[in-house]
Amino acid sequence: MSMSKGRMKEAADGEGAEVTISEWLDEREADGSDVSQIALPADLSFDEGPEETIFFEEIKPCGFLCRENHPFSTVERFGHWYICRGQDKKAGIHSSGMEWKLITKDKDLAISTARSHIE
């Protein structure tokens, strides 16, 4: 039986399968948590890549070789959830701070939020 990466993983000590980001968010939502700004557990966010990147834009006038911070917006789909995040355009080129994120099931809201932070 084939299992997708991040979907099922047997631990060396015999523990069961890990949940996906989408399943974890569903569980938090069912518990009554506001998941729109929730922090994903580190082990979960590094184990699974997005199923799809819906939107990505970066303001990088200095060229692709520059390693400094640049404002960006991205929307990634994990199951039926959209995680959008970035650094606001108002932060400026080569600056830090003004990071933002939103987790939602509404694709249109995710994309419009990402665009509003980069335009």
Secondary structure, DSSP 4 states (H G I P E B T S, - for coil): ----TTT----TT---PPPPHHHHHHHHHHTT--GGGPPPPHHHHHH---SEEEEEEE--TT-TT--S---EEEEEEETTEEEEEEE-GGG-TT----EEEEEES-HHHHHHHHHHHH-
